[in-house]
């Protein structure tokens, strides 16, 4: 059975959201300021890292690491020169 989980964080003045759709094939979609900027897939409970850029001047490369399981999915925002930050779950 497929299920969607949503995560969000504000970083460097930008909104970063992740949707993790679990199931046999896991799909991860990343939005930056409401625009889709990254997409990744994996299988079962294997983690996936999606690279995206924040629209700063110059653009800042960050990554979102999604861990679909076991249990409840989790997402981390990894930015250069910063400690990885846990993205908060959101209900939709």
Backbone torsions as a table, in degrees:
resi	resn	phi	psi	omega
1	UNK	NA	132.7	-179.9
2	UNK	-89.1	143.8	179.4
3	UNK	-144.0	142.3	-179.3
4	UNK	-102.6	135.5	177.5
5	UNK	-125.1	137.5	-176.1
6	UNK	-117.8	141.5	-179.7
7	UNK	-136.2	154.2	-177.6
8	UNK	-151.1	149.7	171.6
9	UNK	-155.9	148.6	171.7
10	UNK	-102.1	128.2	-178.4
11	UNK	-141.2	127.5	177.6
12	UNK	54.0	38.2	177.7
13	UNK	78.2	13.6	-178.8
14	UNK	-127.5	147.7	179.3
15	UNK	-91.0	125.3	178.2
16	UNK	-121.3	121.7	-179.6
17	UNK	-123.7	147.1	178.1
18	UNK	-131.5	139.3	171.9
19	UNK	-118.4	124.8	179.3
20	UNK	-113.8	116.7	177.6
21	UNK	-102.7	110.9	-175.1
22	UNK	-87.7	166.6	-179.0
23	UNK	146.4	-161.6	178.7
24	UNK	-61.9	-43.2	174.3
25	UNK	-109.0	120.7	-177.7
26	UNK	-94.1	130.7	177.6
27	UNK	-117.7	135.5	-179.3
28	UNK	-123.3	127.8	178.5
29	UNK	-120.8	132.1	-179.3
30	UNK	-115.0	131.3	174.6
31	UNK	-115.0	135.8	172.7
32	UNK	-119.5	120.4	-176.5
33	UNK	52.7	39.1	175.4
34	UNK	82.9	0.1	-179.7
35	UNK	-111.8	135.2	179.0
36	UNK	-67.3	123.3	-178.0
37	UNK	-124.5	-8.9	-179.7
38	UNK	-159.2	153.6	-178.4
39	UNK	-151.4	140.8	178.0
40	UNK	-149.4	159.0	177.4
41	UNK	-134.6	156.0	175.1
42	UNK	-154.7	-179.7	-179.9
43	UNK	-120.4	142.0	175.9
44	UNK	55.7	-123.9	-175.4
45	UNK	-102.9	15.1	-178.9
46	UNK	-73.4	135.5	177.9
47	UNK	-67.8	155.4	176.1
48	UNK	-137.8	140.4	176.9
49	UNK	-113.8	129.1	-179.6
50	UNK	-114.6	122.6	178.7
51	UNK	-86.1	132.9	175.8
52	UNK	-140.3	171.1	176.2
53	UNK	-122.6	139.6	171.8
54	UNK	-87.3	139.1	-176.9
55	UNK	-78.7	62.9	175.8
56	UNK	-99.0	178.0	179.1
57	UNK	-119.3	104.6	-2.8
58	UNK	-75.2	163.7	-179.4
59	UNK	-57.7	143.1	-179.5
60	UNK	-106.0	120.9	178.0
61	UNK	-79.9	128.3	174.7
62	UNK	-133.7	167.7	175.5
63	UNK	-135.6	151.5	175.3
64	UNK	-114.3	123.0	178.8
65	UNK	-104.3	113.9	-179.9
66	UNK	-103.2	129.3	175.7
67	UNK	-115.4	104.6	-174.2
68	UNK	-69.1	-21.7	-178.2
69	UNK	-179.9	-171.7	3.3
70	UNK	-71.4	155.3	-177.3
71	UNK	84.3	-142.7	-176.7
72	UNK	-80.1	134.4	177.9
73	UNK	-60.7	155.9	178.0
74	UNK	-137.2	151.0	176.3
75	UNK	-133.7	141.2	176.0
76	UNK	-123.6	139.3	171.2
77	UNK	-97.2	123.3	179.8
78	UNK	-113.6	116.1	-179.4
79	UNK	-118.7	153.5	178.9
80	UNK	-62.4	142.7	177.9
81	UNK	57.3	30.9	178.3
82	UNK	-143.4	153.0	175.4
83	UNK	-72.5	137.4	176.7
84	UNK	-54.1	136.6	-176.9
85	UNK	-111.6	134.0	178.1
86	UNK	-73.9	130.4	177.2
87	UNK	-85.7	133.9	-177.3
88	UNK	-74.4	136.4	175.0
89	UNK	-68.7	147.3	177.7
90	UNK	-130.0	145.5	175.7
91	UNK	-99.3	135.2	177.0
92	UNK	-123.1	NA	NA
